[in-house]
Amino acid sequence: MASDMKINYKSIPVRQSGFALFLVLIMMIVIAFLVVATMQSTSMDTRTSANDSDHQFALQNAQLGIVAAENLISSWPADIKSSSDRKVFACDCKDGLCAANNIQPTIANSKLAIVENCGASQLPEVWKRDKVFTNAVDDPSIPSSPNANDDMKYRYVIEYLGPDKDAGVGIYLFRITSKGWGRNGSTTSMVEENVQAALYDN
């Protein structure tokens, strides 16, 4: 009688190195890094583009201030009927009319304007003077029209440089400084322009 034979098979464990899993993990990390870097680059480009666009808008607003100042200057001959109506250009830029640095009243005074005597002290540039271009309630510079679009925000001042005697009677020189704001309140642009205006004496 044959006896039953039992054969025990022992499985030999196969050692897994895990190299494929490690390689996949490395690739996923690299891809994730590339995605994050691309997103950051795109976000930076978008912010840069938006800032540049807002700066251009602020520059356009500042140029609108130059145009508004030129229009104001051209209206003065009709407003000035006598010497008491002359425009007063003050050291503190009251009403947006500024006494310019190194312009002596005795030389600059005319039928159009009076320059305030600021003494011997050296006047700073208009945009460095107290409260000018702060857009505060007590800011002496001239603001944009209240009827303008809310985004069109600018302020300007006018410096009187005196009659241009080389150009003839009734020709005056002015320096206009205008500051414009962008849609973002921290974005600003400033423009300065010298203007020769033919405002013939009455």
VEXTORPA-346420 format. One record per residue: residue number from 0; x, y, z of N, C-alpha, C, CB in turn; residue in one letter; chain. Coordinates in steps of 0.2 Angstrom, whole numbers, plus 5000, padded with zeros to 4 digits. Glycine has a CB too. Layout:
residues N
num nx ny nz cax cay caz cx cy cz cbx cby cbz residuo cadena
NUM X Y Z X Y Z X Y Z X Y Z A A
...
END
This chain:
residues 202
num nx ny nz cax cay caz cx cy cz cbx cby cbz residuo cadena
0 5004 4994 5000 5000 5000 5000 5005 5006 5000 4995 5000 5006 M A
1 5003 5010 4995 5007 5016 4994 5005 5021 5000 5007 5019 4987 A A
2 5011 5024 5002 5009 5029 5007 5009 5036 5004 5015 5030 5012 S A
3 5004 5040 5007 5003 5047 5004 5010 5051 5005 4997 5051 5007 D A
4 5012 5055 5000 5018 5059 5001 5016 5066 5001 5023 5057 4996 M A
5 5018 5070 5006 5017 5077 5006 5023 5081 5004 5014 5079 5013 K A
6 5022 5085 4999 5028 5089 4997 5026 5096 4999 5029 5089 4989 I A
7 5031 5099 5003 5030 5106 5005 5034 5111 5000 5033 5107 5012 N A
8 5030 5115 4997 5033 5120 4993 5034 5127 4996 5029 5122 4986 Y A
9 5040 5129 4997 5042 5135 5000 5043 5140 4995 5048 5134 5005 K A
10 5039 5146 4996 5040 5151 4991 5046 5155 4993 5033 5156 4991 S A
11 5049 5157 4988 5055 5161 4989 5053 5168 4988 5061 5159 4985 I A
12 5054 5172 4993 5052 5180 4992 5056 5183 4987 5052 5183 4999 P A
13 5053 5187 4983 5056 5191 4978 5057 5198 4980 5052 5191 4971 V A
14 5063 5200 4981 5065 5207 4984 5063 5212 4978 5072 5207 4986 R A
15 5058 5217 4980 5056 5222 4975 5061 5228 4977 5049 5224 4976 Q A
16 5064 5230 4971 5068 5236 4972 5065 5243 4972 5074 5236 4966 S A
17 5058 5243 4969 5054 5249 4969 5057 5255 4965 5054 5252 4976 G A
18 5061 5253 4960 5065 5258 4956 5059 5262 4952 5070 5255 4951 F A
19 5054 5258 4949 5049 5261 4945 5045 5266 4949 5045 5256 4942 A A
20 5043 5265 4955 5039 5269 4959 5043 5276 4960 5037 5266 4965 L A
21 5050 5275 4962 5054 5280 4963 5055 5285 4957 5061 5278 4966 F A
22 5055 5282 4951 5056 5286 4945 5050 5290 4944 5058 5281 4939 L A
23 5044 5287 4945 5037 5290 4944 5037 5296 4949 5032 5285 4945 V A
24 5039 5295 4955 5038 5300 4960 5043 5306 4958 5040 5298 4967 L A
25 5049 5305 4956 5053 5310 4954 5050 5314 4948 5060 5307 4952 I A
26 5047 5311 4943 5044 5314 4937 5038 5318 4939 5042 5309 4932 M A
27 5034 5316 4944 5029 5320 4946 5031 5326 4950 5024 5315 4951 M A
28 5036 5326 4954 5039 5331 4957 5042 5337 4952 5045 5330 4962 I A
29 5045 5334 4947 5048 5339 4942 5042 5342 4938 5052 5335 4937 V A
30 5037 5338 4936 5031 5341 4933 5028 5346 4937 5026 5335 4930 I A
31 5027 5345 4943 5023 5349 4948 5027 5356 4948 5022 5346 4955 A A
32 5034 5355 4949 5038 5361 4949 5038 5365 4943 5046 5359 4950 F A
33 5037 5362 4937 5037 5366 4931 5030 5369 4930 5037 5361 4925 L A
34 5025 5366 4933 5018 5369 4933 5018 5375 4937 5013 5364 4935 V A
35 5021 5374 4943 5021 5380 4948 5025 5386 4945 5023 5378 4955 V A
36 5031 5384 4942 5035 5390 4939 5031 5393 4934 5041 5387 4937 A A
37 5028 5389 4929 5024 5392 4924 5018 5397 4926 5021 5387 4919 T A
38 5015 5394 4932 5009 5398 4934 5012 5405 4937 5005 5394 4940 M A
39 5018 5405 4941 5021 5411 4944 5023 5415 4938 5027 5409 4948 Q A
40 5026 5413 4933 5028 5417 4928 5022 5420 4924 5032 5413 4922 S A
41 5017 5417 4923 5011 5420 4920 5008 5425 4924 5006 5414 4918 T A
42 5007 5423 4931 5005 5428 4936 5009 5435 4936 5004 5425 4943 S A
43 5015 5434 4936 5020 5440 4936 5019 5444 4929 5027 5438 4936 M A
44 5018 5440 4924 5017 5444 4917 5011 5448 4917 5017 5439 4911 D A
45 5006 5445 4920 4999 5448 4921 4999 5454 4925 4994 5443 4923 T A
46 5003 5454 4931 5003 5459 4935 5007 5465 4932 5006 5457 4942 R A
47 5013 5463 4928 5017 5468 4925 5013 5472 4920 5023 5465 4922 T A
48 5009 5468 4916 5005 5471 4910 5000 5475 4913 5002 5465 4906 S A
49 4997 5473 4919 4992 5478 4922 4995 5484 4925 4988 5474 4928 A A
50 5001 5483 4928 5004 5489 4930 5006 5494 4925 5010 5487 4935 N A
51 5008 5491 4919 5010 5496 4914 5004 5499 4911 5014 5491 4908 D A
52 4999 5495 4910 4993 5498 4908 4990 5504 4912 4987 5493 4907 S A
53 4991 5503 4919 4988 5508 4923 4993 5514 4923 4988 5505 4930 D A
54 5000 5513 4922 5004 5519 4922 5003 5523 4916 5012 5516 4922 H A
55 5001 5520 4910 5000 5523 4904 4993 5527 4905 4999 5518 4898 Q A
56 4989 5524 4909 4982 5528 4910 4984 5534 4914 4977 5523 4914 F A
57 4988 5533 4919 4990 5539 4924 4993 5545 4919 4995 5537 4929 A A
58 4998 5542 4915 5001 5547 4910 4996 5551 4906 5006 5544 4906 L A
59 4991 5547 4903 4986 5551 4899 4982 5556 4904 4981 5546 4897 Q A
60 4981 5554 4910 4977 5559 4914 4982 5565 4916 4976 5556 4921 N A
61 4988 5564 4917 4993 5570 4918 4993 5574 4911 5000 5567 4919 A A
62 4992 5571 4906 4992 5575 4899 4986 5579 4899 4993 5571 4893 Q A
63 4980 5576 4901 4974 5580 4901 4974 5586 4906 4968 5575 4904 L A
64 4978 5585 4911 4979 5591 4916 4983 5597 4912 4983 5589 4922 G A
65 4988 5595 4908 4992 5600 4904 4987 5604 4899 4997 5596 4900 I A
66 4982 5600 4896 4977 5603 4891 4973 5608 4895 4973 5597 4888 V A
67 4971 5605 4901 4966 5609 4905 4970 5616 4907 4964 5605 4911 A A
68 4976 5615 4909 4980 5621 4911 4980 5626 4905 4987 5620 4914 A A
69 4982 5624 4899 4982 5628 4893 4976 5631 4892 4985 5624 4887 E A
70 4970 5628 4893 4964 5631 4891 4962 5636 4897 4958 5626 4892 N A
71 4964 5635 4903 4963 5640 4908 4967 5646 4906 4965 5637 4915 L A
72 4974 5646 4904 4978 5651 4903 4975 5655 4897 4985 5649 4901 I A
73 4972 5652 4892 4970 5655 4886 4963 5659 4888 4968 5650 4881 S A
74 4960 5658 4893 4954 5661 4895 4956 5668 4899 4950 5657 4900 S A
75 4962 5669 4902 4963 5674 4906 4962 5681 4903 4970 5674 4908 W A
76 4964 5682 4897 4963 5689 4894 4956 5692 4894 4966 5689 4887 P A
77 4951 5687 4894 4944 5689 4894 4942 5691 4901 4940 5684 4891 A A
78 4946 5688 4906 4944 5688 4913 4947 5695 4916 4946 5682 4917 D A
79 4953 5697 4913 4957 5702 4916 4955 5709 4913 4964 5701 4916 I A
80 4951 5712 4917 4948 5719 4914 4952 5725 4916 4941 5720 4916 K A
81 4955 5724 4922 4959 5730 4925 4965 5727 4929 4954 5734 4930 S A
82 4969 5731 4932 4975 5729 4936 4973 5725 4942 4979 5734 4938 S A
83 4967 5726 4945 4965 5723 4951 4963 5715 4949 4959 5726 4954 S A
84 4962 5714 4943 4960 5707 4941 4966 5703 4939 4955 5707 4935 D A
85 4972 5705 4940 4978 5702 4938 4978 5695 4942 4984 5706 4939 R A
86 4981 5690 4939 4982 5684 4942 4988 5684 4947 4983 5678 4937 K A
87 4987 5682 4953 4993 5682 4958 4996 5675 4959 4990 5684 4965 V A
88 5002 5675 4957 5006 5669 4958 5010 5669 4964 5011 5668 4952 F A
89 5008 5664 4969 5010 5664 4976 5015 5659 4977 5004 5663 4981 A A
90 5019 5660 4983 5024 5655 4985 5021 5648 4987 5028 5658 4990 C A
91 5015 5648 4990 5012 5642 4992 5007 5639 4987 5008 5643 4998 D A
92 5008 5642 4980 5004 5639 4975 4996 5640 4976 5006 5632 4973 C A
93 4994 5645 4980 4987 5646 4981 4983 5646 4974 4986 5653 4985 K A
94 4978 5643 4974 4973 5642 4968 4977 5639 4962 4971 5649 4966 D A
95 4982 5635 4964 4986 5632 4958 4991 5637 4954 4981 5629 4954 G A
96 4992 5643 4957 4996 5648 4953 5002 5649 4957 4992 5655 4952 L A
97 5008 5647 4955 5014 5646 4959 5019 5652 4956 5017 5639 4958 C A
98 5022 5655 4961 5028 5659 4960 5034 5654 4958 5030 5664 4966 A A
99 5037 5656 4953 5043 5651 4950 5049 5653 4954 5043 5652 4943 A A
100 5054 5648 4954 5060 5649 4957 5064 5654 4953 5064 5643 4959 N A
101 5068 5659 4956 5073 5663 4952 5069 5668 4948 5078 5659 4949 N A
102 5063 5669 4948 5059 5674 4944 5058 5680 4949 5052 5671 4941 I A
103 5061 5686 4947 5060 5692 4951 5054 5695 4950 5066 5696 4950 Q A
104 5050 5697 4955 5043 5701 4953 5044 5707 4949 5040 5702 4960 P A
105 5049 5711 4950 5050 5717 4946 5051 5716 4939 5056 5721 4949 T A
106 5054 5710 4937 5055 5708 4930 5048 5705 4927 5061 5703 4930 I A
107 5045 5701 4932 5039 5697 4929 5033 5700 4929 5039 5690 4933 A A
108 5032 5705 4934 5025 5708 4934 5023 5711 4928 5025 5713 4940 N A
109 5017 5710 4926 5014 5713 4920 5007 5715 4921 5015 5708 4914 S A
110 5003 5717 4915 4996 5718 4915 4992 5712 4917 4994 5721 4909 K A
111 4995 5706 4915 4992 5700 4916 4993 5697 4923 4995 5694 4911 L A
112 4999 5698 4926 5000 5694 4933 5004 5698 4937 5003 5687 4931 A A
113 5004 5696 4944 5008 5698 4949 5011 5692 4952 5004 5703 4955 I A
114 5018 5693 4953 5022 5688 4956 5023 5690 4964 5028 5686 4953 V A
115 5021 5685 4968 5022 5686 4975 5030 5686 4977 5019 5681 4980 E A
116 5032 5691 4981 5039 5691 4983 5040 5686 4989 5041 5698 4986 N A
117 5044 5681 4987 5045 5675 4992 5051 5676 4996 5045 5668 4988 C A
118 5054 5682 4996 5060 5683 5000 5067 5680 4996 5059 5680 5006 G A
119 5072 5679 5000 5078 5677 4998 5079 5669 4997 5084 5680 5002 A A
120 5074 5666 5001 5075 5659 5001 5074 5655 4994 5069 5656 5006 S A
121 5077 5650 4993 5077 5646 4987 5070 5642 4987 5083 5642 4986 Q A
122 5066 5643 4982 5060 5639 4982 5061 5632 4979 5055 5643 4977 L A
123 5058 5627 4982 5059 5621 4979 5055 5620 4973 5057 5615 4984 P A
124 5056 5614 4969 5051 5613 4963 5044 5613 4966 5053 5606 4960 E A
125 5039 5614 4961 5032 5615 4964 5030 5608 4967 5028 5617 4958 V A
126 5032 5602 4964 5029 5596 4966 5032 5594 4973 5031 5591 4961 W A
127 5037 5598 4975 5040 5597 4982 5038 5602 4987 5048 5597 4982 K A
128 5033 5606 4985 5031 5611 4990 5025 5608 4994 5028 5617 4986 R A
129 5024 5611 5000 5020 5609 5005 5013 5608 5002 5020 5614 5011 D A
130 5010 5602 5003 5003 5600 5002 5002 5600 4994 4999 5605 5005 K A
131 5006 5602 4990 5005 5602 4983 5005 5594 4980 5010 5606 4979 V A
132 5000 5593 4976 4999 5586 4973 4998 5581 4978 5005 5585 4969 F A
133 4995 5582 4984 4993 5577 4988 4986 5574 4987 4994 5580 4996 T A
134 4982 5578 4983 4975 5577 4982 4971 5577 4989 4974 5570 4979 N A
135 4973 5581 4993 4970 5582 5000 4965 5588 4999 4975 5583 5006 A A
136 4961 5589 5004 4956 5594 5004 4960 5601 5003 4952 5594 5010 V A
137 4965 5602 5007 4969 5608 5007 4975 5609 5002 4972 5609 5014 D A
138 4974 5604 4997 4979 5604 4991 4978 5610 4987 4979 5598 4987 D A
139 4983 5615 4986 4981 5621 4982 4981 5620 4975 4987 5626 4984 P A
140 4984 5614 4972 4984 5613 4965 4977 5612 4962 4988 5607 4963 S A
141 4976 5613 4956 4969 5613 4953 4967 5606 4951 4969 5618 4946 I A
142 4961 5604 4953 4959 5597 4952 4956 5596 4945 4955 5594 4958 P A
143 4955 5590 4943 4951 5588 4937 4944 5590 4938 4952 5581 4936 S A
144 4940 5591 4933 4933 5594 4933 4929 5588 4937 4931 5595 4926 S A
145 4925 5591 4941 4920 5586 4944 4916 5582 4940 4916 5589 4950 P A
146 4915 5585 4934 4910 5582 4929 4914 5577 4925 4907 5587 4924 N A
147 4920 5576 4926 4924 5571 4922 4923 5564 4924 4932 5573 4922 A A
148 4925 5559 4920 4924 5552 4922 4928 5551 4929 4927 5548 4917 N A
149 4926 5547 4933 4929 5546 4940 4936 5543 4939 4925 5541 4944 D A
150 4938 5540 4933 4944 5537 4932 4949 5543 4930 4944 5532 4927 D A
151 4946 5548 4927 4951 5554 4924 4952 5558 4930 4947 5557 4918 M A
152 4958 5557 4934 4959 5561 4939 4966 5564 4938 4959 5557 4946 K A
153 4967 5571 4939 4973 5574 4938 4973 5581 4942 4975 5576 4931 Y A
154 4978 5583 4944 4979 5590 4947 4985 5593 4944 4980 5589 4955 R A
155 4985 5600 4943 4990 5604 4940 4991 5611 4943 4988 5605 4932 Y A
156 4997 5613 4942 4999 5620 4944 5002 5624 4938 5004 5620 4951 V A
157 5002 5630 4939 5004 5634 4933 5009 5639 4937 4999 5638 4930 I A
158 5016 5639 4934 5021 5644 4936 5021 5649 4931 5028 5641 4937 E A
159 5022 5656 4933 5022 5661 4928 5029 5663 4928 5018 5667 4931 Y A
160 5032 5663 4922 5039 5665 4921 5040 5672 4918 5042 5660 4916 L A
161 5035 5675 4917 5035 5682 4915 5034 5683 4907 5042 5685 4917 G A
162 5034 5690 4905 5033 5691 4898 5040 5689 4894 5032 5699 4897 P A
163 5038 5686 4888 5044 5684 4884 5045 5690 4879 5042 5678 4879 D A
164 5050 5695 4882 5051 5701 4878 5054 5700 4872 5055 5706 4883 K A
165 5058 5695 4871 5061 5694 4864 5056 5692 4859 5066 5688 4865 D A
166 5050 5689 4861 5045 5687 4856 5040 5693 4855 5041 5681 4859 A A
167 5040 5698 4859 5036 5704 4857 5031 5705 4863 5032 5703 4851 G A
168 5027 5710 4862 5022 5712 4867 5016 5707 4867 5019 5719 4865 V A
169 5014 5706 4873 5008 5701 4874 5010 5694 4874 5003 5702 4869 G A
170 5016 5692 4874 5018 5685 4874 5021 5683 4881 5024 5683 4868 I A
171 5018 5678 4884 5020 5676 4891 5023 5669 4891 5014 5677 4895 Y A
172 5027 5668 4896 5029 5661 4897 5027 5658 4903 5037 5661 4897 L A
173 5025 5652 4903 5022 5648 4909 5025 5641 4909 5014 5647 4908 F A
174 5026 5638 4915 5028 5631 4916 5022 5628 4919 5034 5631 4920 R A
175 5019 5623 4916 5014 5619 4919 5016 5612 4921 5008 5618 4913 I A
176 5015 5610 4927 5016 5604 4930 5010 5600 4932 5021 5604 4936 T A
177 5009 5594 4929 5002 5591 4930 5004 5584 4933 4998 5590 4923 S A
178 5000 5581 4937 5000 5575 4940 4994 5571 4939 5002 5575 4948 K A
179 4995 5565 4936 4989 5561 4935 4989 5554 4939 4988 5559 4927 G A
180 4983 5552 4940 4982 5546 4944 4979 5540 4940 4978 5547 4951 W A
181 4982 5534 4941 4979 5528 4938 4973 5526 4941 4984 5523 4937 G A
182 4970 5520 4939 4964 5517 4942 4966 5515 4949 4961 5511 4938 R A
183 4972 5512 4950 4975 5511 4956 4978 5517 4959 4981 5505 4956 N A
184 4976 5519 4965 4978 5525 4968 4985 5526 4969 4974 5526 4975 G A
185 4989 5521 4970 4996 5522 4971 5000 5523 4964 4999 5516 4974 S A
186 4996 5522 4958 5000 5523 4952 4999 5530 4950 4997 5518 4946 T A
187 5004 5534 4949 5004 5541 4947 5009 5542 4941 5006 5546 4953 T A
188 5008 5548 4938 5013 5550 4933 5013 5558 4933 5011 5547 4926 S A
189 5019 5561 4932 5019 5568 4932 5022 5570 4926 5024 5570 4938 M A
190 5020 5576 4923 5022 5579 4917 5023 5586 4918 5017 5578 4911 V A
191 5028 5589 4915 5030 5596 4915 5031 5599 4908 5036 5597 4919 E A
192 5028 5605 4907 5029 5607 4900 5029 5615 4900 5023 5605 4896 E A
193 5034 5618 4897 5034 5625 4896 5030 5627 4890 5042 5627 4895 N A
194 5026 5633 4891 5021 5635 4886 5023 5643 4885 5014 5634 4889 V A
195 5023 5644 4879 5023 5651 4877 5016 5653 4874 5028 5653 4871 Q A
196 5013 5658 4878 5006 5660 4876 5005 5667 4874 5001 5659 4882 A A
197 5002 5668 4868 5000 5674 4865 4994 5677 4869 5000 5674 4858 A A
198 4995 5681 4874 4989 5684 4878 4990 5691 4877 4989 5681 4885 L A
199 4988 5694 4872 4989 5701 4871 4986 5706 4876 4986 5703 4864 Y A
200 4990 5711 4878 4988 5715 4883 4982 5719 4881 4993 5720 4885 D A
201 4977 5720 4885 4971 5725 4884 4973 5732 4884 4965 5723 4889 N A
END
